[in-house]
Structure formats: structure tokens, C-alpha cells
Amino acid sequence: MIFGQVTNPQEINFALPPDHGQTKEVLQKSNSTLNNICVGCAKWNKTDLKNFYPKGVKDELVYYSAHFNAIELNATFYNMPTKEQVLAWVAKTPKDFKFFPKITNSVSHYKRLINVEDTVAQYIDAVSHFEDKLGMVFLQLHDNFKPKDIDRVEKFIVNFPKSIPLAVELRNEEWFTNMQAANHICTVMQECRVSHIIVDTAGRRDMLHMRLTSPSVFIRYVGANFAGDYTRLDDWLVRLNEWKTAGLENLYFFVHQNVELESPLLAAHFITQMNKQWNISHTIPKTLV
């Protein structure tokens, strides 16, 4: 994941900012407790997932899903999924495994949310076959998709089927400087119980907005390939514990790296510390190191 990569990560202030003022209000409205935790990586292929697959593994997804309980499914961004492909993935994974498929780029990048009803319907028809294994789908807007087109985003969110959990990632810097636009679209997300994706990456600290719009938090953590990546995960557990106490219902945490070398190791560290602090027994992925 090259987005947000920097040359000298040791020069970045990785401290987590304070919560946005609306986050506490959103969590206080929750009537549930945190009992749904999904932690995973962004890919399951051997080429990218270093320090994980032992020799002799024939089916990567089967092995991956025996160690992790979720995957941030980026494959659906590049190619529209089919019913047959979805059913094949479902058949290879345990009953409690969850998929978080990214909405195809024909919707977000090529058509830029214009006249996408048929394409979205095709996508929804395919991913609906995940059934209970569907965690949440997510829309990632192009870096140059700005608040001037906020009406398109609002229309997309409002019209998206409420039966399919949705998260949205806003990338352009103006979404984090134009407070009028930010407040408006976050209000729309909050009303529709759509999650506002938080991205923790070195070169874009503005995307670490700490503004929850639903009691489900979707975090895309991007390691910067330096020793501080582990400390950053520890800091996240402190914040997540606060949100857990406040009313967080669902935690979806996905680990990336700018250069994929140790995402499984980072995930294993995060889960190990989470288990200790919360006295739970979430499966810790077995790594080669």
C-alpha cells in the first residue's frame, strides 16, 4: 500500500489525536457491547503476505482463514465479483469468517458515482451471496474526488441498500479542511449508520480523523516499515479500550504496510496484546518469525 508512504517515518508524529467531538455522542447512543471483533490483512496471497505461509501450502485462502477471522477484500475493487467467485470463497472459509469487500472501481473511480445504479446492483447481487460471512462493504473514493461533488456521495449513501453494512473512505485533503462539507457528509453517514473509515498512515495524518459516525469502527492501519509500527498498535489499543467502554459495538481492524514485509507479525502483536488487556481469546495467527 503506497498511499501515504513517507521516506523517513521516524520524523512523523504518530500520536493519535483526540476524539472528534461527535464520537462520544455516537457511542453513547449504542445499546450494545463489543462482541464482534475482526482483525485481518488486506491480501491473502503468498507474494504479498510475508512471514506467514509455510512451505507446502496449496490453498492460500484456506490457510489464511484458519488463522485470521477476516479479510479486507481488495480483489473486488479491481474486478466485479461474480456469484460463482463469492460462493467459492465462502466454501473455503470457516463459518465465522468475515469478508470486507471493497466496492468495484468502476463505481468509485471510473463512473465517479454518476449513473452507477446498475453497477451497484450487480455488485450487491454478487456480494449478497456471502450471506452471514459478509462483514461490511466499503467505498474508497479517488484521491481527487473533492467536496464539490458532495451531492454524489450523499446520494450514494442514502440510496445504498440498508441491508448491506457500508463504510466510506474519503481521501482528498479538502474533506478534512472544509468543515462545512465534512460535517454535512458525516451527519448523512451518522443518520444512515454508515461507518467513516479511519486510515492511520504516515503521510496522511489528516485521515486519522477520529470521528465515528456509527458504533462500528473500520480502521485501516498502515505500517511504515519501522520499529515504531508496534508501538502505534499499542496506542490504538488504549483508544479502542476507551471506545469499548463508551459503547463500541463492532471493531474491524485491518493491517497493511507500505512495503509488505510483516503485516501478519503486526496483526499477531495487536491480537496478543488485545487478548491480554481485554481478557479474551481471539485467535492469534501463527507466523514464521
Short mmCIF file of the C-alpha atoms (twelve columns), coordinates in Angstrom:
data_MODEL
# 
_entry.id   MODEL 
# 
loop_
_atom_site.group_PDB 
_atom_site.id 
_atom_site.type_symbol 
_atom_site.label_atom_id 
_atom_site.label_alt_id 
_atom_site.label_comp_id 
_atom_site.label_asym_id 
_atom_site.label_seq_id 
_atom_site.Cartn_x 
_atom_site.Cartn_y 
_atom_site.Cartn_z 
_atom_site.pdbx_PDB_model_num 
ATOM 1   C CA . MET A 1   0.000   0.000   0.000   1 
ATOM 2   C CA . ILE A 2   1.970   3.039   -1.281  1 
ATOM 3   C CA . PHE A 3   -0.679  5.645   -0.402  1 
ATOM 4   C CA . GLY A 4   0.627   7.748   2.493   1 
ATOM 5   C CA . GLN A 5   4.166   6.384   2.284   1 
ATOM 6   C CA . VAL A 6   6.994   8.624   3.513   1 
ATOM 7   C CA . THR A 7   10.767  8.420   3.138   1 
ATOM 8   C CA . ASN A 8   11.606  8.997   6.817   1 
ATOM 9   C CA . PRO A 9   8.831   7.647   9.059   1 
ATOM 10  C CA . GLN A 10  10.888  8.379   12.172  1 
ATOM 11  C CA . GLU A 11  10.204  12.074  11.527  1 
ATOM 12  C CA . ILE A 12  6.401   11.650  11.691  1 
ATOM 13  C CA . ASN A 13  4.381   12.366  14.822  1 
ATOM 14  C CA . PHE A 14  2.333   9.180   15.119  1 
ATOM 15  C CA . ALA A 15  0.468   10.185  18.280  1 
ATOM 16  C CA . LEU A 16  -3.258  9.549   17.997  1 
ATOM 17  C CA . PRO A 17  -5.237  12.798  18.025  1 
ATOM 18  C CA . PRO A 18  -8.118  13.382  20.455  1 
ATOM 19  C CA . ASP A 19  -11.545 12.056  19.565  1 
ATOM 20  C CA . HIS A 20  -13.761 14.253  17.434  1 
ATOM 21  C CA . GLY A 21  -16.485 15.865  19.498  1 
ATOM 22  C CA . GLN A 22  -19.245 13.782  17.888  1 
ATOM 23  C CA . THR A 23  -17.647 10.402  18.593  1 
ATOM 24  C CA . LYS A 24  -18.696 10.215  22.230  1 
ATOM 25  C CA . GLU A 25  -22.249 11.186  21.274  1 
ATOM 26  C CA . VAL A 26  -22.421 8.421   18.655  1 
ATOM 27  C CA . LEU A 27  -21.148 5.771   21.064  1 
ATOM 28  C CA . GLN A 28  -23.456 6.877   23.865  1 
ATOM 29  C CA . LYS A 29  -26.437 6.036   21.669  1 
ATOM 30  C CA . SER A 30  -25.310 2.401   21.470  1 
ATOM 31  C CA . ASN A 31  -27.299 -0.143  23.431  1 
ATOM 32  C CA . SER A 32  -24.833 -2.961  22.900  1 
ATOM 33  C CA . THR A 33  -21.368 -4.083  23.936  1 
ATOM 34  C CA . LEU A 34  -18.302 -5.012  21.889  1 
ATOM 35  C CA . ASN A 35  -18.735 -8.658  20.926  1 
ATOM 36  C CA . ASN A 36  -17.773 -8.571  17.262  1 
ATOM 37  C CA . ILE A 37  -14.039 -8.218  16.620  1 
ATOM 38  C CA . CYS A 38  -12.500 -8.764  13.194  1 
ATOM 39  C CA . VAL A 39  -8.768  -8.434  12.604  1 
ATOM 40  C CA . GLY A 40  -7.059  -9.273  9.337   1 
ATOM 41  C CA . CYS A 41  -4.829  -8.259  6.472   1 
ATOM 42  C CA . ALA A 42  -5.593  -6.772  3.066   1 
ATOM 43  C CA . LYS A 43  -4.481  -9.752  0.974   1 
ATOM 44  C CA . TRP A 44  -4.059  -13.478 1.316   1 
ATOM 45  C CA . ASN A 45  -1.601  -14.253 -1.493  1 
ATOM 46  C CA . LYS A 46  1.859   -15.615 -0.774  1 
ATOM 47  C CA . THR A 47  3.625   -12.941 -2.804  1 
ATOM 48  C CA . ASP A 48  2.458   -10.104 -0.570  1 
ATOM 49  C CA . LEU A 49  1.894   -11.779 2.784   1 
ATOM 50  C CA . LYS A 50  5.434   -12.279 4.036   1 
ATOM 51  C CA . ASN A 51  6.431   -14.296 7.144   1 
ATOM 52  C CA . PHE A 52  3.201   -16.235 7.120   1 
ATOM 53  C CA . TYR A 53  2.834   -19.194 4.756   1 
ATOM 54  C CA . PRO A 54  4.954   -22.279 5.430   1 
ATOM 55  C CA . LYS A 55  6.197   -24.368 2.561   1 
ATOM 56  C CA . GLY A 56  3.669   -26.739 1.082   1 
ATOM 57  C CA . VAL A 57  0.544   -24.615 1.475   1 
ATOM 58  C CA . LYS A 58  -1.602  -25.290 -1.582  1 
ATOM 59  C CA . ASP A 59  -4.650  -23.129 -0.957  1 
ATOM 60  C CA . GLU A 60  -3.775  -19.727 0.480   1 
ATOM 61  C CA . LEU A 61  -7.313  -18.688 1.458   1 
ATOM 62  C CA . VAL A 62  -7.954  -21.954 3.302   1 
ATOM 63  C CA . TYR A 63  -4.734  -21.476 5.288   1 
ATOM 64  C CA . TYR A 64  -5.266  -17.748 5.846   1 
ATOM 65  C CA . SER A 65  -8.812  -18.202 7.153   1 
ATOM 66  C CA . ALA A 66  -7.638  -20.807 9.656   1 
ATOM 67  C CA . HIS A 67  -5.518  -18.088 11.315  1 
ATOM 68  C CA . PHE A 68  -7.445  -14.858 10.733  1 
ATOM 69  C CA . ASN A 69  -11.186 -14.288 11.046  1 
ATOM 70  C CA . ALA A 70  -11.470 -11.562 8.397   1 
ATOM 71  C CA . ILE A 71  -10.008 -10.172 5.190   1 
ATOM 72  C CA . GLU A 72  -10.118 -6.695  3.698   1 
ATOM 73  C CA . LEU A 73  -11.007 -7.873  0.219   1 
ATOM 74  C CA . ASN A 74  -9.335  -5.568  -2.305  1 
ATOM 75  C CA . ALA A 75  -9.720  -8.023  -5.189  1 
ATOM 76  C CA . THR A 76  -13.307 -6.847  -5.697  1 
ATOM 77  C CA . PHE A 77  -12.031 -3.310  -6.315  1 
ATOM 78  C CA . TYR A 78  -10.240 -4.329  -9.499  1 
ATOM 79  C CA . ASN A 79  -12.766 -6.835  -10.809 1 
ATOM 80  C CA . MET A 80  -16.510 -7.033  -10.361 1 
ATOM 81  C CA . PRO A 81  -17.155 -10.151 -8.255  1 
ATOM 82  C CA . THR A 82  -19.437 -12.876 -9.549  1 
ATOM 83  C CA . LYS A 83  -21.812 -15.119 -7.659  1 
ATOM 84  C CA . GLU A 84  -19.625 -18.110 -8.518  1 
ATOM 85  C CA . GLN A 85  -16.459 -16.450 -7.218  1 
ATOM 86  C CA . VAL A 86  -18.138 -15.398 -3.989  1 
ATOM 87  C CA . LEU A 87  -19.529 -18.869 -3.375  1 
ATOM 88  C CA . ALA A 88  -16.071 -20.363 -3.989  1 
ATOM 89  C CA . TRP A 89  -14.565 -18.057 -1.356  1 
ATOM 90  C CA . VAL A 90  -17.369 -18.862 1.067   1 
ATOM 91  C CA . ALA A 91  -16.843 -22.603 0.652   1 
ATOM 92  C CA . LYS A 92  -13.154 -22.338 1.601   1 
ATOM 93  C CA . THR A 93  -13.589 -20.454 4.876   1 
ATOM 94  C CA . PRO A 94  -14.858 -21.280 8.392   1 
ATOM 95  C CA . LYS A 95  -18.420 -20.364 9.357   1 
ATOM 96  C CA . ASP A 96  -17.356 -17.375 11.484  1 
ATOM 97  C CA . PHE A 97  -15.043 -15.854 8.861   1 
ATOM 98  C CA . LYS A 98  -15.949 -12.400 7.515   1 
ATOM 99  C CA . PHE A 99  -15.247 -10.724 4.180   1 
ATOM 100 C CA . PHE A 100 -14.997 -6.936  3.812   1 
ATOM 101 C CA . PRO A 101 -15.098 -6.412  0.017   1 
ATOM 102 C CA . LYS A 102 -14.170 -3.059  -1.496  1 
ATOM 103 C CA . ILE A 103 -16.718 -1.681  -3.965  1 
ATOM 104 C CA . THR A 104 -15.508 -2.042  -7.535  1 
ATOM 105 C CA . ASN A 105 -13.549 0.855   -9.017  1 
ATOM 106 C CA . SER A 106 -15.999 1.160   -11.907 1 
ATOM 107 C CA . VAL A 107 -18.336 2.757   -9.339  1 
ATOM 108 C CA . SER A 108 -15.858 4.915   -7.434  1 
ATOM 109 C CA . HIS A 109 -13.115 5.805   -9.903  1 
ATOM 110 C CA . TYR A 110 -14.369 5.422   -13.472 1 
ATOM 111 C CA . LYS A 111 -18.014 6.464   -13.180 1 
ATOM 112 C CA . ARG A 112 -17.265 8.574   -10.080 1 
ATOM 113 C CA . LEU A 113 -20.677 7.799   -8.572  1 
ATOM 114 C CA . ILE A 114 -22.546 9.002   -11.680 1 
ATOM 115 C CA . ASN A 115 -25.244 6.694   -13.102 1 
ATOM 116 C CA . VAL A 116 -23.973 3.759   -11.077 1 
ATOM 117 C CA . GLU A 117 -27.310 2.224   -10.106 1 
ATOM 118 C CA . ASP A 118 -26.988 -0.801  -12.400 1 
ATOM 119 C CA . THR A 119 -23.341 -1.385  -11.496 1 
ATOM 120 C CA . VAL A 120 -24.088 -1.166  -7.793  1 
ATOM 121 C CA . ALA A 121 -26.999 -3.559  -8.218  1 
ATOM 122 C CA . GLN A 122 -24.686 -6.050  -9.942  1 
ATOM 123 C CA . TYR A 123 -22.143 -5.708  -7.153  1 
ATOM 124 C CA . ILE A 124 -24.776 -6.113  -4.428  1 
ATOM 125 C CA . ASP A 125 -26.212 -9.171  -6.140  1 
ATOM 126 C CA . ALA A 126 -22.781 -10.805 -6.083  1 
ATOM 127 C CA . VAL A 127 -21.688 -9.936  -2.526  1 
ATOM 128 C CA . SER A 128 -25.084 -10.845 -1.085  1 
ATOM 129 C CA . HIS A 129 -24.008 -14.461 -1.603  1 
ATOM 130 C CA . PHE A 130 -21.506 -14.030 1.223   1 
ATOM 131 C CA . GLU A 131 -24.623 -14.120 3.417   1 
ATOM 132 C CA . ASP A 132 -23.539 -14.366 7.080   1 
ATOM 133 C CA . LYS A 133 -19.881 -14.126 6.050   1 
ATOM 134 C CA . LEU A 134 -20.318 -10.567 4.797   1 
ATOM 135 C CA . GLY A 135 -18.831 -8.202  7.343   1 
ATOM 136 C CA . MET A 136 -19.128 -4.820  5.638   1 
ATOM 137 C CA . VAL A 137 -18.548 -3.433  2.144   1 
ATOM 138 C CA . PHE A 138 -16.596 -0.230  1.701   1 
ATOM 139 C CA . LEU A 139 -16.402 2.586   -0.803  1 
ATOM 140 C CA . GLN A 140 -12.990 4.162   -1.345  1 
ATOM 141 C CA . LEU A 141 -13.195 7.426   -3.247  1 
ATOM 142 C CA . HIS A 142 -10.432 8.577   -5.580  1 
ATOM 143 C CA . ASP A 143 -7.766  10.906  -4.148  1 
ATOM 144 C CA . ASN A 144 -9.052  13.711  -6.392  1 
ATOM 145 C CA . PHE A 145 -12.740 13.291  -5.527  1 
ATOM 146 C CA . LYS A 146 -13.463 16.550  -3.682  1 
ATOM 147 C CA . PRO A 147 -16.263 18.067  -1.579  1 
ATOM 148 C CA . LYS A 148 -17.523 19.972  -4.618  1 
ATOM 149 C CA . ASP A 149 -19.152 16.660  -5.575  1 
ATOM 150 C CA . ILE A 150 -20.642 16.036  -2.153  1 
ATOM 151 C CA . ASP A 151 -24.129 15.605  -3.616  1 
ATOM 152 C CA . ARG A 152 -22.958 12.427  -5.366  1 
ATOM 153 C CA . VAL A 153 -21.609 10.972  -2.124  1 
ATOM 154 C CA . GLU A 154 -24.761 11.837  -0.225  1 
ATOM 155 C CA . LYS A 155 -26.974 10.291  -2.904  1 
ATOM 156 C CA . PHE A 156 -24.868 7.145   -2.922  1 
ATOM 157 C CA . ILE A 157 -25.032 6.743   0.853   1 
ATOM 158 C CA . VAL A 158 -28.750 7.476   1.140   1 
ATOM 159 C CA . ASN A 159 -29.684 5.119   -1.702  1 
ATOM 160 C CA . PHE A 160 -27.357 2.278   -0.741  1 
ATOM 161 C CA . PRO A 161 -29.315 -0.811  0.447   1 
ATOM 162 C CA . LYS A 162 -29.680 -0.626  4.214   1 
ATOM 163 C CA . SER A 163 -29.429 -4.423  4.414   1 
ATOM 164 C CA . ILE A 164 -25.742 -4.232  3.428   1 
ATOM 165 C CA . PRO A 165 -23.412 -2.624  6.041   1 
ATOM 166 C CA . LEU A 166 -21.395 0.159   4.399   1 
ATOM 167 C CA . ALA A 167 -18.240 2.122   5.204   1 
ATOM 168 C CA . VAL A 168 -16.841 5.075   3.243   1 
ATOM 169 C CA . GLU A 169 -13.252 6.263   2.882   1 
ATOM 170 C CA . LEU A 170 -12.768 9.917   1.950   1 
ATOM 171 C CA . ARG A 171 -9.256  10.611  0.684   1 
ATOM 172 C CA . ASN A 172 -8.937  14.104  -0.747  1 
ATOM 173 C CA . GLU A 173 -7.398  16.594  1.702   1 
ATOM 174 C CA . GLU A 174 -10.313 19.010  1.307   1 
ATOM 175 C CA . TRP A 175 -12.631 16.611  3.165   1 
ATOM 176 C CA . PHE A 176 -10.537 17.305  6.258   1 
ATOM 177 C CA . THR A 177 -10.175 21.084  5.844   1 
ATOM 178 C CA . ASN A 178 -13.636 22.026  4.571   1 
ATOM 179 C CA . MET A 179 -15.516 21.678  7.837   1 
ATOM 180 C CA . GLN A 180 -18.888 22.525  6.328   1 
ATOM 181 C CA . ALA A 181 -18.623 19.645  3.860   1 
ATOM 182 C CA . ALA A 182 -17.131 17.313  6.466   1 
ATOM 183 C CA . ASN A 183 -19.889 17.991  8.963   1 
ATOM 184 C CA . HIS A 184 -22.585 17.561  6.363   1 
ATOM 185 C CA . ILE A 185 -21.400 14.245  4.953   1 
ATOM 186 C CA . CYS A 186 -20.650 12.878  8.427   1 
ATOM 187 C CA . THR A 187 -24.188 13.774  9.505   1 
ATOM 188 C CA . VAL A 188 -25.511 11.857  6.499   1 
ATOM 189 C CA . MET A 189 -23.325 8.875   7.411   1 
ATOM 190 C CA . GLN A 190 -24.486 9.034   11.012  1 
ATOM 191 C CA . GLU A 191 -28.157 9.130   10.023  1 
ATOM 192 C CA . CYS A 192 -27.656 6.115   7.741   1 
ATOM 193 C CA . ARG A 193 -25.402 4.241   10.229  1 
ATOM 194 C CA . VAL A 194 -22.571 4.223   7.707   1 
ATOM 195 C CA . SER A 195 -19.024 3.968   9.089   1 
ATOM 196 C CA . HIS A 196 -16.466 6.708   8.417   1 
ATOM 197 C CA . ILE A 197 -13.246 4.774   7.700   1 
ATOM 198 C CA . ILE A 198 -10.195 5.805   9.702   1 
ATOM 199 C CA . VAL A 199 -6.846  5.464   7.923   1 
ATOM 200 C CA . ASP A 200 -3.671  5.521   10.007  1 
ATOM 201 C CA . THR A 201 -0.844  6.091   7.531   1 
ATOM 202 C CA . ALA A 202 2.371   8.078   7.888   1 
ATOM 203 C CA . GLY A 203 1.942   10.618  5.099   1 
ATOM 204 C CA . ARG A 204 -1.732  11.462  5.633   1 
ATOM 205 C CA . ARG A 205 -2.302  12.179  9.297   1 
ATOM 206 C CA . ASP A 206 -5.450  14.138  8.418   1 
ATOM 207 C CA . MET A 207 -7.197  10.854  7.623   1 
ATOM 208 C CA . LEU A 208 -6.796  9.918   11.277  1 
ATOM 209 C CA . HIS A 209 -9.930  11.946  11.918  1 
ATOM 210 C CA . MET A 210 -11.229 10.014  14.958  1 
ATOM 211 C CA . ARG A 211 -14.810 10.818  14.006  1 
ATOM 212 C CA . LEU A 212 -17.083 7.816   14.382  1 
ATOM 213 C CA . THR A 213 -20.402 8.009   12.566  1 
ATOM 214 C CA . SER A 214 -21.659 4.632   13.751  1 
ATOM 215 C CA . PRO A 215 -20.884 2.260   16.643  1 
ATOM 216 C CA . SER A 216 -18.847 0.173   14.161  1 
ATOM 217 C CA . VAL A 217 -15.271 1.331   13.649  1 
ATOM 218 C CA . PHE A 218 -13.404 0.394   10.448  1 
ATOM 219 C CA . ILE A 219 -9.669  1.071   10.779  1 
ATOM 220 C CA . ARG A 220 -7.105  0.652   8.005   1 
ATOM 221 C CA . TYR A 221 -3.734  0.614   9.751   1 
ATOM 222 C CA . VAL A 222 -0.705  1.124   7.503   1 
ATOM 223 C CA . GLY A 223 2.671   0.206   8.943   1 
ATOM 224 C CA . ALA A 224 5.508   2.481   7.854   1 
ATOM 225 C CA . ASN A 225 8.164   -0.251  7.973   1 
ATOM 226 C CA . PHE A 226 9.971   0.878   11.100  1 
ATOM 227 C CA . ALA A 227 10.142  -0.292  14.697  1 
ATOM 228 C CA . GLY A 228 7.535   2.203   15.861  1 
ATOM 229 C CA . ASP A 229 4.816   0.312   13.990  1 
ATOM 230 C CA . TYR A 230 4.362   -1.931  17.043  1 
ATOM 231 C CA . THR A 231 4.154   0.978   19.482  1 
ATOM 232 C CA . ARG A 232 1.490   2.541   17.276  1 
ATOM 233 C CA . LEU A 233 -0.600  -0.615  17.627  1 
ATOM 234 C CA . ASP A 234 -0.283  -0.433  21.412  1 
ATOM 235 C CA . ASP A 235 -1.509  3.157   21.294  1 
ATOM 236 C CA . TRP A 236 -4.515  2.043   19.265  1 
ATOM 237 C CA . LEU A 237 -5.472  -0.472  21.937  1 
ATOM 238 C CA . VAL A 238 -5.580  2.311   24.518  1 
ATOM 239 C CA . ARG A 239 -8.004  4.293   22.353  1 
ATOM 240 C CA . LEU A 240 -10.069 1.255   21.432  1 
ATOM 241 C CA . ASN A 241 -10.443 0.369   25.083  1 
ATOM 242 C CA . GLU A 242 -11.908 3.818   25.677  1 
ATOM 243 C CA . TRP A 243 -14.355 3.340   22.795  1 
ATOM 244 C CA . LYS A 244 -15.192 -0.147  24.019  1 
ATOM 245 C CA . THR A 245 -16.125 1.273   27.414  1 
ATOM 246 C CA . ALA A 246 -18.134 4.063   25.760  1 
ATOM 247 C CA . GLY A 247 -20.309 1.724   23.678  1 
ATOM 248 C CA . LEU A 248 -18.404 0.460   20.628  1 
ATOM 249 C CA . GLU A 249 -20.271 -2.481  19.080  1 
ATOM 250 C CA . ASN A 250 -18.045 -3.689  16.224  1 
ATOM 251 C CA . LEU A 251 -14.278 -3.472  15.715  1 
ATOM 252 C CA . TYR A 252 -12.891 -4.037  12.230  1 
ATOM 253 C CA . PHE A 253 -9.105  -3.611  12.146  1 
ATOM 254 C CA . PHE A 254 -7.022  -4.338  9.048   1 
ATOM 255 C CA . VAL A 255 -3.244  -4.262  8.925   1 
ATOM 256 C CA . HIS A 256 -1.251  -3.128  5.893   1 
ATOM 257 C CA . GLN A 257 2.299   -1.986  5.276   1 
ATOM 258 C CA . ASN A 258 3.680   0.381   2.672   1 
ATOM 259 C CA . VAL A 259 6.066   -2.420  1.732   1 
ATOM 260 C CA . GLU A 260 4.508   -5.716  2.765   1 
ATOM 261 C CA . LEU A 261 7.078   -7.440  4.960   1 
ATOM 262 C CA . GLU A 262 5.444   -8.161  8.296   1 
ATOM 263 C CA . SER A 263 1.711   -7.476  8.272   1 
ATOM 264 C CA . PRO A 264 0.957   -10.882 9.861   1 
ATOM 265 C CA . LEU A 265 3.540   -10.158 12.577  1 
ATOM 266 C CA . LEU A 266 1.947   -6.792  13.305  1 
ATOM 267 C CA . ALA A 267 -1.506  -8.348  13.394  1 
ATOM 268 C CA . ALA A 268 -0.300  -11.102 15.727  1 
ATOM 269 C CA . HIS A 269 1.162   -8.477  18.069  1 
ATOM 270 C CA . PHE A 270 -2.065  -6.493  18.062  1 
ATOM 271 C CA . ILE A 271 -4.206  -9.551  18.800  1 
ATOM 272 C CA . THR A 272 -1.852  -10.820 21.513  1 
ATOM 273 C CA . GLN A 273 -1.965  -7.512  23.346  1 
ATOM 274 C CA . MET A 274 -5.712  -7.194  22.832  1 
ATOM 275 C CA . ASN A 275 -6.282  -10.641 24.334  1 
ATOM 276 C CA . LYS A 276 -4.199  -9.768  27.397  1 
ATOM 277 C CA . GLN A 277 -5.821  -6.410  28.011  1 
ATOM 278 C CA . TRP A 278 -9.414  -7.478  27.375  1 
ATOM 279 C CA . ASN A 279 -9.132  -10.994 28.785  1 
ATOM 280 C CA . ILE A 280 -10.386 -12.610 25.584  1 
ATOM 281 C CA . SER A 281 -9.123  -15.443 23.395  1 
ATOM 282 C CA . HIS A 282 -9.178  -14.113 19.846  1 
ATOM 283 C CA . THR A 283 -7.176  -16.444 17.564  1 
ATOM 284 C CA . ILE A 284 -3.562  -15.342 17.209  1 
ATOM 285 C CA . PRO A 285 -2.209  -16.031 13.701  1 
ATOM 286 C CA . LYS A 286 0.791   -18.314 13.609  1 
ATOM 287 C CA . THR A 287 3.697   -16.632 11.845  1 
ATOM 288 C CA . LEU A 288 7.087   -17.851 10.643  1 
ATOM 289 C CA . VAL A 289 9.033   -15.489 12.922  1 
# 
